[in-house]
Structures are given as structure tokens and as C-alpha cells.
Amino acid sequence: MSALDTAPSSAATTPEDRVNELVDRLLAENDPKTTSVVDFLGAQFDLGLAWVHFPESNGGLGLSPKLQKVVTERLVQAHAPQPYGRNPIGYGMGAPTVVTRGTEAQRKRYLRPLFTGEEVWCQLFSEPGAGSDVAGLATRAIRDGDEWIVNGQKVWTTLAHLARWGMLIARTDPETVKHKGMTYFVVDMHAPGVEVKPLYQITGEAEFNEVFFTDVRIPDSERLGDIGEGWHVSLTTLMNERVSIGGQIQPRGGGFIGEAVKIWKDKAHTDPALKDDLMKLWVRAEVLRLTNIRAQQMRSVGTPGPEGSIGKAAAADFNKDVSAFCVTLLGAEGMLKPDGYPMERPKHTMLWNNAQQAFLRMRANSIEGGTTEIMKNILGERVLGLPGDVRVDKELPWSKVPRS
Ligand SMILES: Cc1cc2nc3c(=O)[nH]c(=O)nc-3n(C[C@H](O)[C@H](O)[C@H](O)COP(=O)(O)OP(=O)(O)OC[C@H]3O[C@@H](n4cnc5c(N)ncnc54)[C@H](O)[C@@H]3O)c2cc1C
């Protein structure tokens, strides 16, 4: 095979054989012990094993997304580097948006360094006056020749302090209804006029930030989708966000429920009432795991359906409950965060070093990526077909909608 030849050999009779053959080749040519993380992930992308369901030459093979599990399992077994933690927002949300809505030139420009983690991405949707109702946002983008000039403020922007690129929705036509007057851009976070300020969380860490835009110039070539189509493009990001946050598939008994079992054993607990609680949580962890496996298998390239909200809402509740249970198991020790409260800007999001930190961090799970109330609205309307939420400003031009 040539350097970029990912065609199946005659021995590969099924798509799964083809994937396995390419994983064999990746590992044979790039020993995870001696290859740098960036080189390894770059080789994975070039072989089409980044997202197997993406098109060939965009880090994929045009195969079923089910087969990504084969790649991940084999690479975890081989102790190969994993892409998600290096660039969670880019990997989980930026990539599916670019591949679905971007031009071929944009896919070529953004996807590879996104996957290797050389270029971190952030999501610039929420504003002080627009969170759940993100379509009410006020950041303005005004056309100036081949460029757009952006002014406004975003908030809660996770990892903006590390990001090279930001997914930005801005108002380009205030005189039309709110969902139609927005446009989606990829903004260079190093451009003049972009200012990123930390916001510290209950854990002491500032995973997220405020971002201010003052006369920031974005080339029109970095617009994603048509002018005024920002809402539709952002739905691709939002639907993938839910799956990215709530759809993580842990091994059976792994993840946070594994931590709870470990603490149970370490502390030699025997109380039958606590054991009952532990078993109920174990069952919930397993139901969530199986639900997410089913959702992943039904997924195709692009925008996942509203059922992504099931995993998102269930994972938020579960994470909050299981981390609170771990703190209970720890007894008095649970009241003290062993690593203190260092005020720092981390290189990661949603990770935890100990149960106490997880307990604090997981309070946010039912807010970030859309609140649990909003997930329930989506499930009610789009899955169960219940009557819609009251939306009094739906038909008004954005400029006429009262706002604080
Ligand atoms: C840890 C963390 C990380 C985040 N990272 C990012 C990021 O990277 N990028 C980004 O753009 N945003 C990010 N966010 C912002 C997040 O998306 C918003 O906080 C969220 O969408 C809620 O918006 P809000 O905070 O403005 O609350 P509001 O929308 O003001 O909601 C307040 C309360 O009212 C309820 N509510 C609102 N509308 C309805 C309704 N129609 N029906 C029922 N109840 C309703 C909500 O559920 C909530 O309880 C992050 C948030 C957190 C906590």
C-alpha cells in the first residue's frame, strides 16, 4: 500500500476486516510507545481511522459509525493516544459540524489539526442574555467586503484560553426573526480584538471563560454555511454536543460507578442500606451504558436525532447522584478536597482526580450543553410529540424582542 492508500486488500472481505487491517497497519508503522502523540494521531487520521464514518480524505472511510468502536477498542488495548481529551469540543462538536456543513477546503483546513489536538476548538454560543434561548443572542457581525466585523460578548466558553478556533454564531440580520438572522463562523481566537478572561468554578479551576470581541475581522471564507443559516448549522453542533457530553460509553462497571465500587471496598463498607443504594446506581450505570450503545449504533454521519437528549439528561442526573454517593461513602474525608482549590486554568474539561472534585464539578452537568429542563422539553416535543413550549417572540423581528 502507498502512504495514503486505504483501499482494502483482497483478504479484507468485510468492512470490519478492512478496519482491522488498517488498525494493524497503524500500529505496525507507528509504535505507540515511541511515536509522538501528534504523529500517531496524524497517522490515524490519514488512514481514515479518525472517524470511520467521515468521507475518505477527511479522516474517514465512509463506513458505518458502528465500526469506530472496533478502532477505539483496539487502540485502547494497544495503549495508543486518544484524541477526545486533547480537544473535546473540537472532536465532539467541531468536527461533525465542519464535515456536515463545511466546504471541502474548510474540511481540509480544519479537520486534521483538530484531530491531532494541535488546534484546540471552543464553542462561542452562550451570552449573558442568551443561554437556553441561544437564538436570542446579540453578538453582531457586519459585512465589510470579503470580511465580517464582529462585536459582542460570549460567556461560559470552555477551554477558550487554549483554543485556536472558535465556533461562533453571530447576528447578521437583526430585522428578521431571531432564528433566521444568525450566521455561523469559525473565528481565529488569536485574531486582534479577541479577549479571553477566566471564570473560576466551584472546584477552583477556570475551565471556562468570558470572551469579548471588539472589531474582530473574520474572512468570509471562514463562514460555515450560508448567511442567515446559522441556526441550522448550530443545531448540528448542539445535537452533537449532547451526544458528546452524555453519550460516552464506558466499559461495563467502569467510569464513575467503578470508582464507587472501589471506595466501597477500600472503606470496607457493609451497611446493607448503602449496598442497596450502590446496586441501584450500578443498574442505572448499566442502563445508561446500553442506551448510549444503542444510540451510537443508530447514528449516521452528521446530526444525531433528538434522542441524544436522553443520554444527556440521564448522564447528568446519574453523575450528580453517583458522585454524591461516593462522598457519602468517604465519610468525613469526603468533606475535604485532597488537592485543595488551586485557582488555575486547566488543559482539560470534565475530568476528575478524586471523588470530592467530581462531586463539585458534576453539579454543572445538568446545565452545560443545555439544561436538563431543556432536554426534557426537546424529548417532550420531538420524541413524544407533546405540545410545544410557549414561544411568544417567535414571529417578531429580533430587534423588536424586549431584552434585559
Ligand atoms: C460548566 C459549563 C460549561 C459551559 N461551556 C459552554 C461553552 O463552552 N460554550 C457555550 O456557548 N456555553 C457553555 N455553557 C453555557 C451553557 O450552555 C448554558 O449555561 C446553558 O445553556 C443554560 O443557559 P443559561 O446559563 O443562560 O441559563 P438560562 O437559560 O437563563 O436558564 C435558567 C434556568 O431556567 C430554565 N429554563 C430556561 N428556559 C426554559 C424553558 N424554555 N423551559 C423550562 N425551563 C427553562 C433552565 O433550565 C435553568 O434552570 C457552559 C455552562 C457550564 C455550566
The ligand as a Tripos MOL2 file, in Angstrom:
@<TRIPOS>MOLECULE
LIG
   53    58     1     0     0
SMALL
NO_CHARGES

@<TRIPOS>ATOM
      1 C1        -19.5260   24.0240   33.0390 C.3       1 LIG1
      2 C2        -20.1870   24.7590   31.9100 C.ar      1 LIG1
      3 C3        -19.5580   24.8420   30.6720 C.ar      1 LIG1
      4 C4        -20.1680   25.5380   29.6200 C.ar      1 LIG1
      5 N1        -19.4840   25.6180   28.4130 N.ar      1 LIG1
      6 C5        -20.0420   26.3490   27.4070 C.ar      1 LIG1
      7 C6        -19.3170   26.5370   26.1790 C.ar      1 LIG1
      8 O1        -18.2040   26.0350   26.0010 O.2       1 LIG1
      9 N2        -19.8740   27.2930   25.2130 N.ar      1 LIG1
     10 C7        -21.1070   27.8660   25.3600 C.ar      1 LIG1
     11 O2        -21.5590   28.5130   24.4140 O.2       1 LIG1
     12 N3        -21.8170   27.7180   26.5100 N.ar      1 LIG1
     13 C8        -21.3080   26.9780   27.5340 C.ar      1 LIG1
     14 N4        -22.0020   26.8390   28.7170 N.ar      1 LIG1
     15 C9        -23.2740   27.5310   28.8820 C.3       1 LIG1
     16 C10       -24.4960   26.6300   28.8930 C.3       1 LIG1
     17 O3        -24.7750   26.1490   27.6010 O.3       1 LIG1
     18 C11       -25.6490   27.4790   29.4750 C.3       1 LIG1
     19 O4        -25.3220   27.7690   30.8110 O.3       1 LIG1
     20 C12       -26.9570   26.7490   29.4020 C.3       1 LIG1
     21 O5        -27.3890   26.5860   28.0770 O.3       1 LIG1
     22 C13       -28.0650   27.4920   30.2140 C.3       1 LIG1
     23 O6        -28.1230   28.8200   29.8630 O.3       1 LIG1
     24 P1        -28.1050   29.9510   30.9990 P.3       1 LIG1
     25 O7        -26.9450   29.6910   31.8980 O.co2     1 LIG1
     26 O8        -28.1770   31.2670   30.3190 O.co2     1 LIG1
     27 O9        -29.4250   29.7050   31.8540 O.3       1 LIG1
     28 P2        -30.9080   30.1570   31.4650 P.3       1 LIG1
     29 O10       -31.1770   29.8310   30.0410 O.co2     1 LIG1
     30 O11       -31.0960   31.5620   31.8970 O.co2     1 LIG1
     31 O12       -31.7670   29.1870   32.3770 O.3       1 LIG1
     32 C14       -32.0350   29.4300   33.7660 C.3       1 LIG1
     33 C15       -32.9670   28.3480   34.2640 C.3       1 LIG1
     34 O13       -34.2270   28.4290   33.5660 O.3       1 LIG1
     35 C16       -34.5520   27.1910   32.9560 C.3       1 LIG1
     36 N5        -35.1990   27.4160   31.6680 N.ar      1 LIG1
     37 C17       -34.8370   28.3200   30.7060 C.ar      1 LIG1
     38 N6        -35.6400   28.2430   29.6410 N.ar      1 LIG1
     39 C18       -36.5560   27.2610   29.9190 C.ar      1 LIG1
     40 C19       -37.6690   26.7000   29.2110 C.ar      1 LIG1
     41 N7        -37.9880   27.1360   27.9900 N.pl3     1 LIG1
     42 N8        -38.3630   25.6900   29.7970 N.ar      1 LIG1
     43 C20       -38.0370   25.2250   31.0460 C.ar      1 LIG1
     44 N9        -37.0080   25.7480   31.7830 N.ar      1 LIG1
     45 C21       -36.2680   26.7430   31.2190 C.ar      1 LIG1
     46 C22       -33.2030   26.4950   32.7620 C.3       1 LIG1
     47 O14       -33.3700   25.0830   32.7000 O.3       1 LIG1
     48 C23       -32.4500   26.9360   34.0120 C.3       1 LIG1
     49 O15       -32.7900   26.1150   35.1030 O.3       1 LIG1
     50 C24       -21.4310   26.1440   29.7950 C.ar      1 LIG1
     51 C25       -22.0660   26.0510   31.0490 C.ar      1 LIG1
     52 C26       -21.4640   25.3830   32.0910 C.ar      1 LIG1
     53 C27       -22.1650   25.3150   33.4280 C.3       1 LIG1
@<TRIPOS>BOND
     1     1     2 1
     2     2     3 ar
     3     2    52 ar
     4     3     4 ar
     5     4     5 ar
     6     4    50 ar
     7     5     6 ar
     8     6     7 ar
     9     6    13 1
    10     7     8 2
    11     7     9 ar
    12     9    10 ar
    13    10    11 2
    14    10    12 ar
    15    12    13 ar
    16    13    14 ar
    17    14    15 1
    18    14    50 ar
    19    15    16 1
    20    16    17 1
    21    16    18 1
    22    18    19 1
    23    18    20 1
    24    20    21 1
    25    20    22 1
    26    22    23 1
    27    23    24 1
    28    24    25 2
    29    24    26 1
    30    24    27 1
    31    27    28 1
    32    28    29 2
    33    28    30 1
    34    28    31 1
    35    31    32 1
    36    32    33 1
    37    33    34 1
    38    33    48 1
    39    34    35 1
    40    35    36 1
    41    35    46 1
    42    36    37 ar
    43    36    45 ar
    44    37    38 ar
    45    38    39 ar
    46    39    40 ar
    47    39    45 ar
    48    40    41 1
    49    40    42 ar
    50    42    43 ar
    51    43    44 ar
    52    44    45 ar
    53    46    47 1
    54    46    48 1
    55    48    49 1
    56    50    51 ar
    57    51    52 ar
    58    52    53 1
@<TRIPOS>SUBSTRUCTURE
     1 LIG1         1 GROUP 0 **** ****
